[in-house]
Amino acid sequence: MGDSVNMPLTYYHNNLESLINLLKISEKLQIKNFIFSSSCSVYGNVDKLPVTEDTPFSKAESPYAHTKQIGEDILINYVKSNPSFKAVLLRYFNPVGAHNSGLNGELSKDKPNNLVPFITQSAVGILPPLTVFGNDYDTRDGSCIRDYIHVSDIADAHVKAMNYLINDNQKTNTSIFNLGTGNGVTVFEAIESFEKVSEQKLNYKVGERRAGDVIKIYANNNFAKQELGWDPKNGLDEMMLSAWKWQLNLSKEKK
């Protein structure tokens, strides 16, 4: 989110041009089923939690969030003009973790912007001490609240969404699903979970609030459970442990 505040044109170009190009290719190749990776950031700061798929959007807090709002509109309007085309929009909450074996995960050369990889890389000394951006929010411990969801549960939702499309189970040509656990977790609670599963103390400091951050967001996932038969299996400790295993395996490979 923070990167998009500093580089808005990059995010608008990448997220919107890519989507338009993919829709053009789908039309050319007569592809009829489409899954779009959206985001819980489309909701912005809301008054009522948890959010459902019908929760109205608030003002986007970052260019990234705005691209996802626009992307959803592009798809909805495209489907209206192409009745044979079907789309599922998956609103990810905060995907984290790696395969539970610790042998497969995200590998990026860029500095992470998300909390969990920053925690694990900070813990092994790749990055400086973690900064918690703000401890004066209107939350139970002053830090932002997010709904963390394991990447394996996200992957499972994709399989179920594709089968949903292929089997023509949709009631309308555009379906939207929240992919979250339904549990709001503060930054400090996430750190505590990591410290528990890793059995080590994390070095971190508290800094100023960061531009583009929503205060708190978590999902009502009942619609995904009902329509897709999807139910997330991994809790916060499992997410943190899998991320830590992945980081330790990466560190071993570099030695």
C-alpha positions as CSV (number, residue, x, y, z in Angstrom):
1,M,0.0,0.0,0.0
2,G,2.7,2.4,1.0
3,D,4.6,1.9,-2.3
4,S,1.6,2.8,-4.3
5,V,1.3,6.2,-2.4
6,N,4.8,6.9,-3.6
7,M,4.5,5.5,-7.1
8,P,0.9,5.9,-8.1
9,L,1.4,5.9,-11.9
10,T,3.3,2.6,-11.7
11,Y,0.3,1.0,-9.9
12,Y,-2.3,2.5,-12.2
13,H,-0.4,1.4,-15.3
14,N,0.4,-2.1,-14.0
15,N,-2.9,-3.1,-12.4
16,L,-5.3,-1.5,-14.9
17,E,-3.4,-1.9,-18.2
18,S,-2.7,-5.5,-17.4
19,L,-6.4,-6.2,-16.7
20,I,-7.5,-4.6,-19.9
21,N,-5.0,-6.5,-21.9
22,L,-6.0,-9.8,-20.3
23,L,-9.7,-9.1,-21.1
24,K,-8.8,-8.3,-24.7
25,I,-6.9,-11.6,-25.0
26,S,-9.8,-13.5,-23.4
27,E,-12.1,-12.0,-26.0
28,K,-9.8,-12.9,-28.8
29,L,-9.3,-16.5,-27.6
30,Q,-13.0,-16.9,-26.6
31,I,-12.1,-17.6,-23.0
32,K,-15.4,-17.4,-21.1
33,N,-14.3,-17.9,-17.4
34,F,-12.3,-15.3,-15.5
35,I,-11.0,-15.0,-11.9
36,F,-9.9,-11.6,-10.8
37,S,-7.7,-11.0,-7.8
38,S,-9.2,-8.1,-5.9
39,S,-8.5,-6.9,-2.4
40,C,-10.2,-6.0,0.9
41,S,-8.6,-2.6,0.4
42,V,-11.6,-1.8,-1.9
43,Y,-13.7,-1.2,1.3
44,G,-11.5,1.6,2.7
45,N,-12.2,2.7,6.2
46,V,-15.7,1.4,7.1
47,D,-18.0,2.0,10.1
48,K,-19.4,-1.5,10.4
49,L,-17.4,-4.7,10.7
50,P,-17.1,-7.4,9.6
51,V,-17.5,-6.4,5.9
52,T,-19.8,-8.4,3.6
53,E,-19.6,-8.4,-0.2
54,D,-22.4,-5.8,-0.1
55,T,-20.6,-3.3,2.1
56,P,-20.4,0.0,0.2
57,F,-16.9,1.2,-0.7
58,S,-15.4,4.1,1.2
59,K,-12.8,6.4,-0.3
60,A,-9.7,4.4,-1.3
61,E,-6.9,5.0,1.1
62,S,-4.2,4.3,-1.5
63,P,-3.7,4.2,-5.3
64,Y,-3.4,0.4,-5.0
65,A,-6.8,0.2,-3.4
66,H,-8.2,2.6,-6.1
67,T,-6.9,0.4,-8.9
68,K,-8.8,-2.6,-7.4
69,Q,-12.0,-0.5,-7.1
70,I,-11.6,0.5,-10.8
71,G,-10.6,-3.0,-11.8
72,E,-13.8,-4.4,-10.3
73,D,-15.9,-1.8,-12.2
74,I,-14.1,-2.6,-15.5
75,L,-14.9,-6.3,-15.1
76,I,-18.5,-5.7,-14.0
77,N,-19.1,-3.5,-17.0
78,Y,-17.3,-5.8,-19.4
79,V,-19.5,-8.8,-18.2
80,K,-22.6,-6.7,-18.8
81,S,-21.6,-6.2,-22.5
82,N,-20.6,-9.9,-22.9
83,P,-23.4,-12.1,-21.6
84,S,-21.5,-15.3,-22.3
85,F,-18.5,-14.2,-20.2
86,K,-18.5,-15.1,-16.5
87,A,-16.3,-13.7,-13.8
88,V,-15.5,-14.4,-10.1
89,L,-14.0,-11.5,-8.1
90,L,-12.0,-12.7,-5.1
91,R,-11.4,-10.1,-2.5
92,Y,-8.3,-11.2,-0.7
93,F,-7.8,-10.0,2.8
94,N,-4.2,-10.3,3.9
95,P,-2.5,-13.4,2.4
96,V,0.4,-14.6,4.4
97,G,2.5,-17.7,5.1
98,A,3.9,-20.4,2.9
99,H,3.3,-24.1,2.2
100,N,3.2,-25.8,5.6
101,S,6.2,-27.9,4.7
102,G,8.3,-24.7,4.6
103,L,9.6,-25.8,1.1
104,N,7.5,-23.5,-1.1
105,G,6.8,-19.8,-0.6
106,E,7.2,-16.3,-1.9
107,L,10.6,-15.3,-3.1
108,S,11.0,-11.7,-4.0
109,K,14.2,-9.6,-4.5
110,D,12.3,-6.5,-3.5
111,K,12.0,-5.3,0.1
112,P,8.7,-6.5,1.5
113,N,5.8,-4.1,2.2
114,N,3.7,-6.6,4.0
115,L,4.0,-7.4,7.7
116,V,4.8,-11.1,7.9
117,P,7.7,-11.3,5.5
118,F,9.1,-8.2,7.1
119,I,8.9,-9.9,10.5
120,T,10.6,-13.1,9.3
121,Q,13.4,-11.2,7.4
122,S,13.9,-8.9,10.3
123,A,14.2,-12.0,12.6
124,V,17.0,-13.5,10.6
125,G,18.9,-10.2,10.2
126,I,18.2,-9.5,6.5
127,L,16.2,-6.4,7.3
128,P,16.6,-3.9,10.1
129,P,14.2,-4.0,13.1
130,L,10.6,-4.0,12.3
131,T,8.7,-0.7,12.5
132,V,5.1,-0.9,13.7
133,F,3.4,2.0,11.9
134,G,1.3,3.6,14.7
135,N,0.1,2.6,18.1
136,D,-2.5,5.3,18.6
137,Y,-5.3,3.9,16.4
138,D,-8.8,3.3,17.8
139,T,-8.2,-0.4,18.2
140,R,-7.8,-2.7,21.3
141,D,-4.0,-2.2,21.4
142,G,-3.5,0.9,19.2
143,S,-2.2,-0.9,16.2
144,C,-4.0,-1.6,12.9
145,I,-6.2,-4.6,12.6
146,R,-6.1,-7.0,9.6
147,D,-7.7,-10.3,8.6
148,Y,-4.7,-12.6,7.8
149,I,-5.4,-15.6,5.5
150,H,-3.1,-18.5,4.7
151,V,-1.9,-18.7,1.1
152,S,-2.9,-22.3,1.0
153,D,-6.5,-21.4,1.9
154,I,-6.3,-18.7,-0.9
155,A,-5.2,-21.4,-3.3
156,D,-8.0,-23.7,-2.3
157,A,-10.5,-20.9,-2.9
158,H,-9.1,-20.4,-6.4
159,V,-9.7,-24.1,-7.2
160,K,-13.2,-23.9,-5.9
161,A,-13.9,-20.7,-7.7
162,M,-12.8,-22.2,-11.0
163,N,-15.0,-25.3,-10.5
164,Y,-17.8,-22.9,-9.6
165,L,-17.4,-21.2,-13.0
166,I,-16.9,-24.4,-15.0
167,N,-19.9,-26.1,-13.5
168,D,-22.0,-23.1,-14.1
169,N,-23.1,-22.7,-10.5
170,Q,-23.3,-18.9,-10.6
171,K,-26.7,-17.2,-10.1
172,T,-25.3,-14.2,-12.0
173,N,-22.5,-13.8,-14.4
174,T,-20.4,-11.8,-11.9
175,S,-19.8,-13.2,-8.4
176,I,-17.9,-11.6,-5.6
177,F,-16.4,-13.3,-2.6
178,N,-14.5,-12.2,0.5
179,L,-11.5,-14.4,1.3
180,G,-10.7,-13.9,4.9
181,T,-10.9,-15.9,8.1
182,G,-13.3,-13.5,9.7
183,N,-10.9,-12.8,12.6
184,G,-9.4,-9.3,13.1
185,V,-5.7,-9.5,14.3
186,T,-3.7,-6.5,15.5
187,V,-0.1,-5.9,14.4
188,F,1.0,-6.6,18.0
189,E,-1.0,-9.8,18.1
190,A,0.7,-11.0,14.9
191,I,4.1,-10.3,16.5
192,E,3.1,-12.2,19.6
193,S,2.1,-15.2,17.5
194,F,5.4,-15.1,15.6
195,E,7.4,-15.0,18.8
196,K,5.4,-17.9,20.2
197,V,6.0,-20.2,17.2
198,S,9.6,-19.2,16.5
199,E,10.5,-19.2,20.2
200,Q,12.4,-16.0,20.0
201,K,11.9,-12.4,20.8
202,L,11.5,-10.0,17.8
203,N,13.3,-6.7,17.8
204,Y,10.8,-4.0,16.7
205,K,10.1,-0.3,17.3
206,V,6.9,1.8,17.1
207,G,6.9,4.6,14.4
208,E,4.5,7.1,13.0
209,R,1.4,6.1,11.1
210,R,1.9,5.2,7.4
211,A,0.0,6.9,4.6
212,G,-2.4,4.6,2.9
213,D,-3.2,2.3,5.8
214,V,-6.7,1.4,6.7
215,I,-7.3,1.3,10.5
216,K,-9.2,-2.0,10.7
217,I,-10.7,-4.5,8.4
218,Y,-11.9,-8.1,8.6
219,A,-14.3,-10.3,6.6
220,N,-17.6,-11.8,6.8
221,N,-16.9,-14.9,4.7
222,N,-20.3,-16.6,4.9
223,F,-21.0,-16.2,1.2
224,A,-17.8,-17.9,0.2
225,K,-18.6,-20.8,2.6
226,Q,-22.1,-21.1,1.3
227,E,-21.5,-20.8,-2.5
228,L,-18.0,-22.2,-2.9
229,G,-18.0,-24.7,0.0
230,W,-14.8,-22.9,1.1
231,D,-13.6,-22.9,4.7
232,P,-10.1,-21.6,5.7
233,K,-8.3,-24.3,7.6
234,N,-5.2,-22.4,9.0
235,G,-5.1,-20.2,12.1
236,L,-2.7,-17.4,12.8
237,D,-0.1,-19.6,14.5
238,E,0.0,-21.9,11.4
239,M,0.4,-18.9,9.1
240,M,3.3,-17.6,11.2
241,L,5.0,-21.0,11.6
242,S,4.8,-21.8,7.8
243,A,6.3,-18.3,7.0
244,W,9.1,-18.9,9.5
245,K,9.9,-22.4,8.2
246,W,10.1,-20.9,4.7
247,Q,12.4,-18.1,5.8
248,L,14.7,-20.6,7.7
249,N,14.9,-22.8,4.6
250,L,15.9,-19.8,2.4
251,S,18.5,-18.8,4.9
252,K,20.0,-22.4,4.8
253,E,20.2,-22.3,1.0
254,K,22.2,-19.1,1.1
255,K,24.9,-20.5,3.4
